[in-house]
Amino acid sequence: MQATTATGQSRPATFTENKYLITLVFVTSLFMFWGIAITMGDVLNKHFQHVLSLTKTQSAFVQFAIFGAYFVMGIPAGS
C-alpha cells in the first residue's frame, strides 16, 4: 500500500507513527506477560496439588475459577 504526500509523491506506508511506537511495544509486551502468567498457572497446578494436598477435582475447580472469570467478566465488559 502506498501513501501519498501533499506534493503528490508516493512513499511506502509506515507501520505506525514513531510517537506510538512505545505504546505499541508496551501493549504487545503486556499480552506476552499475560500469556506467560496463564501458562505458568497450568504448569504450577501439578505442584500445587502435591504441596496443598489438592485432589484433581479441587484442582479443576481452581482452573475453572481462573478461566470462568473470563466468561463472567466478559459479559459486563462487553456491554
PDB file of N, CA, C and O in Angstrom:
ATOM      1  N   MET A   1       0.843  -1.173   0.000  1.00  0.00           N
ATOM      2  CA  MET A   1       0.000   0.000   0.000  1.00  0.00           C
ATOM      3  C   MET A   1       0.887   1.234   0.000  1.00  0.00           C
ATOM      4  O   MET A   1       1.863   1.299   0.748  1.00  0.00           O
ATOM      5  N   GLN A   2       0.565   2.182  -0.809  1.00  0.00           N
ATOM      6  CA  GLN A   2       1.359   3.395  -0.949  1.00  0.00           C
ATOM      7  C   GLN A   2       0.616   4.573  -0.317  1.00  0.00           C
ATOM      8  O   GLN A   2      -0.597   4.715  -0.470  1.00  0.00           O
ATOM      9  N   ALA A   3       1.358   5.403   0.386  1.00  0.00           N
ATOM     10  CA  ALA A   3       0.803   6.635   0.933  1.00  0.00           C
ATOM     11  C   ALA A   3       1.229   7.784   0.035  1.00  0.00           C
ATOM     12  O   ALA A   3       2.295   7.738  -0.577  1.00  0.00           O
ATOM     13  N   THR A   4       0.411   8.795  -0.041  1.00  0.00           N
ATOM     14  CA  THR A   4       0.699   9.934  -0.917  1.00  0.00           C
ATOM     15  C   THR A   4       0.953  11.168  -0.070  1.00  0.00           C
ATOM     16  O   THR A   4       0.197  11.456   0.857  1.00  0.00           O
ATOM     17  N   THR A   5       2.017  11.899  -0.387  1.00  0.00           N
ATOM     18  CA  THR A   5       2.326  13.132   0.328  1.00  0.00           C
ATOM     19  C   THR A   5       1.526  14.279  -0.260  1.00  0.00           C
ATOM     20  O   THR A   5       0.791  14.096  -1.230  1.00  0.00           O
ATOM     21  N   ALA A   6       1.667  15.465   0.327  1.00  0.00           N
ATOM     22  CA  ALA A   6       0.927  16.648  -0.140  1.00  0.00           C
ATOM     23  C   ALA A   6       1.360  17.053  -1.541  1.00  0.00           C
ATOM     24  O   ALA A   6       0.574  17.648  -2.277  1.00  0.00           O
ATOM     25  N   THR A   7       2.590  16.745  -1.923  1.00  0.00           N
ATOM     26  CA  THR A   7       3.079  17.117  -3.254  1.00  0.00           C
ATOM     27  C   THR A   7       2.709  16.092  -4.314  1.00  0.00           C
ATOM     28  O   THR A   7       3.039  16.268  -5.487  1.00  0.00           O
ATOM     29  N   GLY A   8       2.040  15.039  -3.922  1.00  0.00           N
ATOM     30  CA  GLY A   8       1.613  14.034  -4.875  1.00  0.00           C
ATOM     31  C   GLY A   8       2.592  12.889  -5.048  1.00  0.00           C
ATOM     32  O   GLY A   8       2.322  11.971  -5.823  1.00  0.00           O
ATOM     33  N   GLN A   9       3.710  12.913  -4.358  1.00  0.00           N
ATOM     34  CA  GLN A   9       4.676  11.826  -4.444  1.00  0.00           C
ATOM     35  C   GLN A   9       4.217  10.668  -3.568  1.00  0.00           C
ATOM     36  O   GLN A   9       3.650  10.870  -2.494  1.00  0.00           O
ATOM     37  N   SER A  10       4.468   9.464  -4.038  1.00  0.00           N
ATOM     38  CA  SER A  10       4.080   8.307  -3.230  1.00  0.00           C
ATOM     39  C   SER A  10       5.277   7.806  -2.441  1.00  0.00           C
ATOM     40  O   SER A  10       6.417   7.884  -2.898  1.00  0.00           O
ATOM     41  N   ARG A  11       5.004   7.299  -1.267  1.00  0.00           N
ATOM     42  CA  ARG A  11       6.025   6.733  -0.403  1.00  0.00           C
ATOM     43  C   ARG A  11       5.434   5.489   0.258  1.00  0.00           C
ATOM     44  O   ARG A  11       4.214   5.391   0.385  1.00  0.00           O
ATOM     45  N   PRO A  12       6.256   4.551   0.675  1.00  0.00           N
ATOM     46  CA  PRO A  12       5.718   3.362   1.341  1.00  0.00           C
ATOM     47  C   PRO A  12       5.000   3.740   2.629  1.00  0.00           C
ATOM     48  O   PRO A  12       5.449   4.621   3.362  1.00  0.00           O
ATOM     49  N   ALA A  13       3.901   3.082   2.899  1.00  0.00           N
ATOM     50  CA  ALA A  13       3.155   3.344   4.126  1.00  0.00           C
ATOM     51  C   ALA A  13       3.960   2.857   5.320  1.00  0.00           C
ATOM     52  O   ALA A  13       4.560   1.783   5.278  1.00  0.00           O
ATOM     53  N   THR A  14       3.970   3.644   6.377  1.00  0.00           N
ATOM     54  CA  THR A  14       4.688   3.246   7.592  1.00  0.00           C
ATOM     55  C   THR A  14       3.810   2.329   8.417  1.00  0.00           C
ATOM     56  O   THR A  14       2.582   2.394   8.357  1.00  0.00           O
ATOM     57  N   PHE A  15       4.473   1.459   9.204  1.00  0.00           N
ATOM     58  CA  PHE A  15       3.719   0.546  10.066  1.00  0.00           C
ATOM     59  C   PHE A  15       2.950   1.325  11.119  1.00  0.00           C
ATOM     60  O   PHE A  15       1.761   1.087  11.330  1.00  0.00           O
ATOM     61  N   THR A  16       3.608   2.228  11.758  1.00  0.00           N
ATOM     62  CA  THR A  16       2.972   3.090  12.746  1.00  0.00           C
ATOM     63  C   THR A  16       3.822   4.349  12.895  1.00  0.00           C
ATOM     64  O   THR A  16       5.007   4.345  12.560  1.00  0.00           O
ATOM     65  N   GLU A  17       3.238   5.386  13.380  1.00  0.00           N
ATOM     66  CA  GLU A  17       3.992   6.613  13.599  1.00  0.00           C
ATOM     67  C   GLU A  17       4.950   6.406  14.773  1.00  0.00           C
ATOM     68  O   GLU A  17       4.666   5.627  15.682  1.00  0.00           O
ATOM     69  N   ASN A  18       6.062   7.094  14.747  1.00  0.00           N
ATOM     70  CA  ASN A  18       7.068   6.936  15.797  1.00  0.00           C
ATOM     71  C   ASN A  18       6.538   7.298  17.176  1.00  0.00           C
ATOM     72  O   ASN A  18       6.985   6.738  18.177  1.00  0.00           O
ATOM     73  N   LYS A  19       5.592   8.226  17.242  1.00  0.00           N
ATOM     74  CA  LYS A  19       5.092   8.632  18.558  1.00  0.00           C
ATOM     75  C   LYS A  19       4.261   7.533  19.214  1.00  0.00           C
ATOM     76  O   LYS A  19       4.044   7.570  20.425  1.00  0.00           O
ATOM     77  N   TYR A  20       3.795   6.563  18.442  1.00  0.00           N
ATOM     78  CA  TYR A  20       3.022   5.464  19.001  1.00  0.00           C
ATOM     79  C   TYR A  20       3.847   4.197  19.202  1.00  0.00           C
ATOM     80  O   TYR A  20       3.311   3.189  19.661  1.00  0.00           O
ATOM     81  N   LEU A  21       5.117   4.221  18.874  1.00  0.00           N
ATOM     82  CA  LEU A  21       5.951   3.024  18.940  1.00  0.00           C
ATOM     83  C   LEU A  21       6.106   2.512  20.368  1.00  0.00           C
ATOM     84  O   LEU A  21       6.028   1.304  20.591  1.00  0.00           O
ATOM     85  N   ILE A  22       6.322   3.384  21.330  1.00  0.00           N
ATOM     86  CA  ILE A  22       6.481   2.962  22.731  1.00  0.00           C
ATOM     87  C   ILE A  22       5.181   2.346  23.236  1.00  0.00           C
ATOM     88  O   ILE A  22       5.210   1.341  23.946  1.00  0.00           O
ATOM     89  N   THR A  23       4.056   2.929  22.882  1.00  0.00           N
ATOM     90  CA  THR A  23       2.765   2.379  23.297  1.00  0.00           C
ATOM     91  C   THR A  23       2.544   1.003  22.690  1.00  0.00           C
ATOM     92  O   THR A  23       2.057   0.096  23.366  1.00  0.00           O
ATOM     93  N   LEU A  24       2.895   0.839  21.422  1.00  0.00           N
ATOM     94  CA  LEU A  24       2.752  -0.451  20.760  1.00  0.00           C
ATOM     95  C   LEU A  24       3.612  -1.514  21.432  1.00  0.00           C
ATOM     96  O   LEU A  24       3.150  -2.635  21.650  1.00  0.00           O
ATOM     97  N   VAL A  25       4.844  -1.180  21.757  1.00  0.00           N
ATOM     98  CA  VAL A  25       5.735  -2.123  22.436  1.00  0.00           C
ATOM     99  C   VAL A  25       5.189  -2.464  23.822  1.00  0.00           C
ATOM    100  O   VAL A  25       5.233  -3.625  24.232  1.00  0.00           O
ATOM    101  N   PHE A  26       4.683  -1.486  24.537  1.00  0.00           N
ATOM    102  CA  PHE A  26       4.138  -1.701  25.874  1.00  0.00           C
ATOM    103  C   PHE A  26       2.934  -2.641  25.837  1.00  0.00           C
ATOM    104  O   PHE A  26       2.874  -3.598  26.610  1.00  0.00           O
ATOM    105  N   VAL A  27       1.992  -2.385  24.964  1.00  0.00           N
ATOM    106  CA  VAL A  27       0.785  -3.214  24.876  1.00  0.00           C
ATOM    107  C   VAL A  27       1.137  -4.630  24.420  1.00  0.00           C
ATOM    108  O   VAL A  27       0.591  -5.603  24.940  1.00  0.00           O
ATOM    109  N   THR A  28       2.040  -4.748  23.458  1.00  0.00           N
ATOM    110  CA  THR A  28       2.457  -6.062  22.985  1.00  0.00           C
ATOM    111  C   THR A  28       3.131  -6.855  24.098  1.00  0.00           C
ATOM    112  O   THR A  28       2.885  -8.052  24.242  1.00  0.00           O
ATOM    113  N   SER A  29       3.972  -6.201  24.883  1.00  0.00           N
ATOM    114  CA  SER A  29       4.637  -6.908  25.973  1.00  0.00           C
ATOM    115  C   SER A  29       3.649  -7.304  27.062  1.00  0.00           C
ATOM    116  O   SER A  29       3.831  -8.337  27.706  1.00  0.00           O
ATOM    117  N   LEU A  30       2.612  -6.510  27.279  1.00  0.00           N
ATOM    118  CA  LEU A  30       1.600  -6.891  28.279  1.00  0.00           C
ATOM    119  C   LEU A  30       0.894  -8.185  27.871  1.00  0.00           C
ATOM    120  O   LEU A  30       0.647  -9.041  28.720  1.00  0.00           O
ATOM    121  N   PHE A  31       0.569  -8.339  26.592  1.00  0.00           N
ATOM    122  CA  PHE A  31      -0.052  -9.582  26.136  1.00  0.00           C
ATOM    123  C   PHE A  31       0.903 -10.753  26.295  1.00  0.00           C
ATOM    124  O   PHE A  31       0.474 -11.857  26.630  1.00  0.00           O
ATOM    125  N   MET A  32       2.198 -10.529  26.059  1.00  0.00           N
ATOM    126  CA  MET A  32       3.179 -11.595  26.234  1.00  0.00           C
ATOM    127  C   MET A  32       3.251 -12.018  27.703  1.00  0.00           C
ATOM    128  O   MET A  32       3.253 -13.212  28.004  1.00  0.00           O
ATOM    129  N   PHE A  33       3.311 -11.048  28.617  1.00  0.00           N
ATOM    130  CA  PHE A  33       3.367 -11.377  30.044  1.00  0.00           C
ATOM    131  C   PHE A  33       2.081 -12.048  30.520  1.00  0.00           C
ATOM    132  O   PHE A  33       2.122 -12.921  31.386  1.00  0.00           O
ATOM    133  N   TRP A  34       0.943 -11.646  29.963  1.00  0.00           N
ATOM    134  CA  TRP A  34      -0.335 -12.265  30.297  1.00  0.00           C
ATOM    135  C   TRP A  34      -0.317 -13.738  29.883  1.00  0.00           C
ATOM    136  O   TRP A  34      -0.757 -14.601  30.642  1.00  0.00           O
ATOM    137  N   GLY A  35       0.176 -14.019  28.716  1.00  0.00           N
ATOM    138  CA  GLY A  35       0.276 -15.396  28.240  1.00  0.00           C
ATOM    139  C   GLY A  35       1.216 -16.226  29.091  1.00  0.00           C
ATOM    140  O   GLY A  35       0.935 -17.391  29.371  1.00  0.00           O
ATOM    141  N   ILE A  36       2.338 -15.634  29.510  1.00  0.00           N
ATOM    142  CA  ILE A  36       3.274 -16.349  30.376  1.00  0.00           C
ATOM    143  C   ILE A  36       2.616 -16.675  31.712  1.00  0.00           C
ATOM    144  O   ILE A  36       2.782 -17.780  32.229  1.00  0.00           O
ATOM    145  N   ALA A  37       1.876 -15.732  32.272  1.00  0.00           N
ATOM    146  CA  ALA A  37       1.216 -15.964  33.561  1.00  0.00           C
ATOM    147  C   ALA A  37       0.178 -17.077  33.461  1.00  0.00           C
ATOM    148  O   ALA A  37       0.085 -17.915  34.358  1.00  0.00           O
ATOM    149  N   ILE A  38      -0.598 -17.098  32.391  1.00  0.00           N
ATOM    150  CA  ILE A  38      -1.598 -18.158  32.211  1.00  0.00           C
ATOM    151  C   ILE A  38      -0.922 -19.507  32.056  1.00  0.00           C
ATOM    152  O   ILE A  38      -1.387 -20.503  32.611  1.00  0.00           O
ATOM    153  N   THR A  39       0.175 -19.550  31.304  1.00  0.00           N
ATOM    154  CA  THR A  39       0.898 -20.801  31.108  1.00  0.00           C
ATOM    155  C   THR A  39       1.537 -21.276  32.405  1.00  0.00           C
ATOM    156  O   THR A  39       1.560 -22.475  32.682  1.00  0.00           O
ATOM    157  N   MET A  40       2.049 -20.358  33.192  1.00  0.00           N
ATOM    158  CA  MET A  40       2.651 -20.747  34.474  1.00  0.00           C
ATOM    159  C   MET A  40       1.608 -21.336  35.407  1.00  0.00           C
ATOM    160  O   MET A  40       1.915 -22.242  36.182  1.00  0.00           O
ATOM    161  N   GLY A  41       0.381 -20.838  35.348  1.00  0.00           N
ATOM    162  CA  GLY A  41      -0.683 -21.404  36.176  1.00  0.00           C
ATOM    163  C   GLY A  41      -0.925 -22.860  35.850  1.00  0.00           C
ATOM    164  O   GLY A  41      -1.148 -23.669  36.750  1.00  0.00           O
ATOM    165  N   ASP A  42      -0.884 -23.205  34.577  1.00  0.00           N
ATOM    166  CA  ASP A  42      -1.068 -24.605  34.176  1.00  0.00           C
ATOM    167  C   ASP A  42       0.085 -25.476  34.657  1.00  0.00           C
ATOM    168  O   ASP A  42      -0.132 -26.594  35.124  1.00  0.00           O
ATOM    169  N   VAL A  43       1.304 -24.969  34.547  1.00  0.00           N
ATOM    170  CA  VAL A  43       2.476 -25.738  34.949  1.00  0.00           C
ATOM    171  C   VAL A  43       2.520 -25.918  36.466  1.00  0.00           C
ATOM    172  O   VAL A  43       2.838 -27.001  36.956  1.00  0.00           O
ATOM    173  N   LEU A  44       2.203 -24.862  37.202  1.00  0.00           N
ATOM    174  CA  LEU A  44       2.261 -24.928  38.661  1.00  0.00           C
ATOM    175  C   LEU A  44       1.108 -25.708  39.272  1.00  0.00           C
ATOM    176  O   LEU A  44       1.164 -26.070  40.448  1.00  0.00           O
ATOM    177  N   ASN A  45       0.075 -25.970  38.501  1.00  0.00           N
ATOM    178  CA  ASN A  45      -1.100 -26.662  39.013  1.00  0.00           C
ATOM    179  C   ASN A  45      -0.735 -28.016  39.617  1.00  0.00           C
ATOM    180  O   ASN A  45      -1.217 -28.364  40.695  1.00  0.00           O
ATOM    181  N   LYS A  46       0.103 -28.772  38.938  1.00  0.00           N
ATOM    182  CA  LYS A  46       0.524 -30.083  39.431  1.00  0.00           C
ATOM    183  C   LYS A  46       1.298 -29.949  40.743  1.00  0.00           C
ATOM    184  O   LYS A  46       1.128 -30.766  41.648  1.00  0.00           O
ATOM    185  N   HIS A  47       2.133 -28.941  40.849  1.00  0.00           N
ATOM    186  CA  HIS A  47       2.894 -28.721  42.079  1.00  0.00           C
ATOM    187  C   HIS A  47       1.975 -28.293  43.219  1.00  0.00           C
ATOM    188  O   HIS A  47       2.179 -28.694  44.365  1.00  0.00           O
ATOM    189  N   PHE A  48       0.978 -27.492  42.914  1.00  0.00           N
ATOM    190  CA  PHE A  48       0.010 -27.087  43.930  1.00  0.00           C
ATOM    191  C   PHE A  48      -0.770 -28.288  44.459  1.00  0.00           C
ATOM    192  O   PHE A  48      -1.069 -28.366  45.650  1.00  0.00           O
ATOM    193  N   GLN A  49      -1.096 -29.217  43.571  1.00  0.00           N
ATOM    194  CA  GLN A  49      -1.800 -30.430  44.002  1.00  0.00           C
ATOM    195  C   GLN A  49      -0.982 -31.169  45.052  1.00  0.00           C
ATOM    196  O   GLN A  49      -1.527 -31.646  46.047  1.00  0.00           O
ATOM    197  N   HIS A  50       0.298 -31.261  44.833  1.00  0.00           N
ATOM    198  CA  HIS A  50       1.162 -32.003  45.756  1.00  0.00           C
ATOM    199  C   HIS A  50       1.368 -31.236  47.064  1.00  0.00           C
ATOM    200  O   HIS A  50       1.199 -31.803  48.143  1.00  0.00           O
ATOM    201  N   VAL A  51       1.729 -29.959  46.979  1.00  0.00           N
ATOM    202  CA  VAL A  51       2.063 -29.174  48.167  1.00  0.00           C
ATOM    203  C   VAL A  51       0.829 -28.901  49.033  1.00  0.00           C
ATOM    204  O   VAL A  51       0.902 -28.970  50.260  1.00  0.00           O
ATOM    205  N   LEU A  52      -0.290 -28.596  48.399  1.00  0.00           N
ATOM    206  CA  LEU A  52      -1.505 -28.239  49.146  1.00  0.00           C
ATOM    207  C   LEU A  52      -2.443 -29.419  49.354  1.00  0.00           C
ATOM    208  O   LEU A  52      -3.534 -29.258  49.901  1.00  0.00           O
ATOM    209  N   SER A  53      -2.023 -30.604  48.919  1.00  0.00           N
ATOM    210  CA  SER A  53      -2.825 -31.832  49.050  1.00  0.00           C
ATOM    211  C   SER A  53      -4.205 -31.677  48.410  1.00  0.00           C
ATOM    212  O   SER A  53      -5.221 -32.024  49.012  1.00  0.00           O
ATOM    213  N   LEU A  54      -4.226 -31.163  47.208  1.00  0.00           N
ATOM    214  CA  LEU A  54      -5.480 -30.990  46.481  1.00  0.00           C
ATOM    215  C   LEU A  54      -5.763 -32.232  45.642  1.00  0.00           C
ATOM    216  O   LEU A  54      -4.850 -32.845  45.089  1.00  0.00           O
ATOM    217  N   THR A  55      -7.030 -32.589  45.557  1.00  0.00           N
ATOM    218  CA  THR A  55      -7.410 -33.663  44.642  1.00  0.00           C
ATOM    219  C   THR A  55      -7.489 -33.092  43.233  1.00  0.00           C
ATOM    220  O   THR A  55      -7.424 -31.877  43.047  1.00  0.00           O
ATOM    221  N   LYS A  56      -7.626 -33.955  42.255  1.00  0.00           N
ATOM    222  CA  LYS A  56      -7.754 -33.473  40.870  1.00  0.00           C
ATOM    223  C   LYS A  56      -9.033 -32.671  40.698  1.00  0.00           C
ATOM    224  O   LYS A  56      -9.069 -31.724  39.913  1.00  0.00           O
ATOM    225  N   THR A  57     -10.081 -33.038  41.422  1.00  0.00           N
ATOM    226  CA  THR A  57     -11.344 -32.295  41.355  1.00  0.00           C
ATOM    227  C   THR A  57     -11.171 -30.886  41.910  1.00  0.00           C
ATOM    228  O   THR A  57     -11.629 -29.914  41.310  1.00  0.00           O
ATOM    229  N   GLN A  58     -10.513 -30.781  43.053  1.00  0.00           N
ATOM    230  CA  GLN A  58     -10.286 -29.455  43.633  1.00  0.00           C
ATOM    231  C   GLN A  58      -9.397 -28.608  42.722  1.00  0.00           C
ATOM    232  O   GLN A  58      -9.605 -27.405  42.570  1.00  0.00           O
ATOM    233  N   SER A  59      -8.422 -29.251  42.133  1.00  0.00           N
ATOM    234  CA  SER A  59      -7.548 -28.546  41.204  1.00  0.00           C
ATOM    235  C   SER A  59      -8.323 -28.070  39.973  1.00  0.00           C
ATOM    236  O   SER A  59      -8.072 -26.983  39.451  1.00  0.00           O
ATOM    237  N   ALA A  60      -9.257 -28.886  39.524  1.00  0.00           N
ATOM    238  CA  ALA A  60     -10.087 -28.499  38.384  1.00  0.00           C
ATOM    239  C   ALA A  60     -10.951 -27.285  38.728  1.00  0.00           C
ATOM    240  O   ALA A  60     -11.187 -26.432  37.873  1.00  0.00           O
ATOM    241  N   PHE A  61     -11.422 -27.203  39.970  1.00  0.00           N
ATOM    242  CA  PHE A  61     -12.203 -26.033  40.384  1.00  0.00           C
ATOM    243  C   PHE A  61     -11.355 -24.763  40.378  1.00  0.00           C
ATOM    244  O   PHE A  61     -11.853 -23.683  40.061  1.00  0.00           O
ATOM    245  N   VAL A  62     -10.083 -24.892  40.726  1.00  0.00           N
ATOM    246  CA  VAL A  62      -9.186 -23.736  40.664  1.00  0.00           C
ATOM    247  C   VAL A  62      -9.055 -23.265  39.221  1.00  0.00           C
ATOM    248  O   VAL A  62      -9.149 -22.069  38.943  1.00  0.00           O
ATOM    249  N   GLN A  63      -8.839 -24.202  38.307  1.00  0.00           N
ATOM    250  CA  GLN A  63      -8.748 -23.855  36.889  1.00  0.00           C
ATOM    251  C   GLN A  63     -10.069 -23.265  36.385  1.00  0.00           C
ATOM    252  O   GLN A  63     -10.074 -22.310  35.609  1.00  0.00           O
ATOM    253  N   PHE A  64     -11.175 -23.837  36.829  1.00  0.00           N
ATOM    254  CA  PHE A  64     -12.487 -23.324  36.429  1.00  0.00           C
ATOM    255  C   PHE A  64     -12.680 -21.886  36.907  1.00  0.00           C
ATOM    256  O   PHE A  64     -13.225 -21.057  36.179  1.00  0.00           O
ATOM    257  N   ALA A  65     -12.236 -21.590  38.124  1.00  0.00           N
ATOM    258  CA  ALA A  65     -12.375 -20.232  38.652  1.00  0.00           C
ATOM    259  C   ALA A  65     -11.552 -19.239  37.835  1.00  0.00           C
ATOM    260  O   ALA A  65     -11.994 -18.122  37.566  1.00  0.00           O
ATOM    261  N   ILE A  66     -10.349 -19.662  37.442  1.00  0.00           N
ATOM    262  CA  ILE A  66      -9.485 -18.766  36.674  1.00  0.00           C
ATOM    263  C   ILE A  66     -10.092 -18.484  35.303  1.00  0.00           C
ATOM    264  O   ILE A  66     -10.231 -17.326  34.909  1.00  0.00           O
ATOM    265  N   PHE A  67     -10.449 -19.533  34.586  1.00  0.00           N
ATOM    266  CA  PHE A  67     -10.949 -19.334  33.229  1.00  0.00           C
ATOM    267  C   PHE A  67     -12.432 -18.975  33.197  1.00  0.00           C
ATOM    268  O   PHE A  67     -12.901 -18.390  32.220  1.00  0.00           O
ATOM    269  N   GLY A  68     -13.177 -19.313  34.247  1.00  0.00           N
ATOM    270  CA  GLY A  68     -14.571 -18.895  34.338  1.00  0.00           C
ATOM    271  C   GLY A  68     -14.703 -17.397  34.507  1.00  0.00           C
ATOM    272  O   GLY A  68     -15.715 -16.809  34.127  1.00  0.00           O
ATOM    273  N   ALA A  69     -13.678 -16.779  35.078  1.00  0.00           N
ATOM    274  CA  ALA A  69     -13.706 -15.324  35.256  1.00  0.00           C
ATOM    275  C   ALA A  69     -13.718 -14.606  33.912  1.00  0.00           C
ATOM    276  O   ALA A  69     -14.294 -13.524  33.801  1.00  0.00           O
ATOM    277  N   TYR A  70     -13.095 -15.185  32.891  1.00  0.00           N
ATOM    278  CA  TYR A  70     -13.147 -14.582  31.556  1.00  0.00           C
ATOM    279  C   TYR A  70     -14.583 -14.517  31.049  1.00  0.00           C
ATOM    280  O   TYR A  70     -14.995 -13.520  30.456  1.00  0.00           O
ATOM    281  N   PHE A  71     -15.338 -15.582  31.287  1.00  0.00           N
ATOM    282  CA  PHE A  71     -16.739 -15.615  30.836  1.00  0.00           C
ATOM    283  C   PHE A  71     -17.590 -14.656  31.671  1.00  0.00           C
ATOM    284  O   PHE A  71     -18.369 -13.874  31.127  1.00  0.00           O
ATOM    285  N   VAL A  72     -17.434 -14.722  32.986  1.00  0.00           N
ATOM    286  CA  VAL A  72     -18.274 -13.901  33.871  1.00  0.00           C
ATOM    287  C   VAL A  72     -17.995 -12.414  33.668  1.00  0.00           C
ATOM    288  O   VAL A  72     -18.933 -11.623  33.560  1.00  0.00           O
ATOM    289  N   MET A  73     -16.744 -12.027  33.614  1.00  0.00           N
ATOM    290  CA  MET A  73     -16.415 -10.617  33.469  1.00  0.00           C
ATOM    291  C   MET A  73     -16.506 -10.126  32.031  1.00  0.00           C
ATOM    292  O   MET A  73     -16.558  -8.921  31.785  1.00  0.00           O
ATOM    293  N   GLY A  74     -16.524 -11.053  31.085  1.00  0.00           N
ATOM    294  CA  GLY A  74     -16.653 -10.653  29.694  1.00  0.00           C
ATOM    295  C   GLY A  74     -18.017 -10.088  29.366  1.00  0.00           C
ATOM    296  O   GLY A  74     -18.144  -9.236  28.486  1.00  0.00           O
ATOM    297  N   ILE A  75     -19.033 -10.551  30.061  1.00  0.00           N
ATOM    298  CA  ILE A  75     -20.392 -10.049  29.817  1.00  0.00           C
ATOM    299  C   ILE A  75     -20.528  -8.564  30.190  1.00  0.00           C
ATOM    300  O   ILE A  75     -20.967  -7.776  29.352  1.00  0.00           O
ATOM    301  N   PRO A  76     -20.165  -8.152  31.424  1.00  0.00           N
ATOM    302  CA  PRO A  76     -20.276  -6.715  31.713  1.00  0.00           C
ATOM    303  C   PRO A  76     -19.256  -5.866  30.928  1.00  0.00           C
ATOM    304  O   PRO A  76     -19.524  -4.705  30.620  1.00  0.00           O
ATOM    305  N   ALA A  77     -18.103  -6.444  30.610  1.00  0.00           N
ATOM    306  CA  ALA A  77     -17.100  -5.679  29.876  1.00  0.00           C
ATOM    307  C   ALA A  77     -17.561  -5.424  28.443  1.00  0.00           C
ATOM    308  O   ALA A  77     -17.199  -4.410  27.846  1.00  0.00           O
ATOM    309  N   GLY A  78     -18.353  -6.335  27.893  1.00  0.00           N
ATOM    310  CA  GLY A  78     -18.831  -6.176  26.529  1.00  0.00           C
ATOM    311  C   GLY A  78     -20.063  -5.292  26.412  1.00  0.00           C
ATOM    312  O   GLY A  78     -20.480  -4.956  25.304  1.00  0.00           O
ATOM    313  N   SER A  79     -20.637  -4.921  27.518  1.00  0.00           N
ATOM    314  CA  SER A  79     -21.858  -4.102  27.480  1.00  0.00           C
ATOM    315  C   SER A  79     -21.563  -2.651  27.264  1.00  0.00           C
ATOM    316  O   SER A  79     -22.483  -1.835  27.207  1.00  0.00           O
TER     317      SER A  79
END
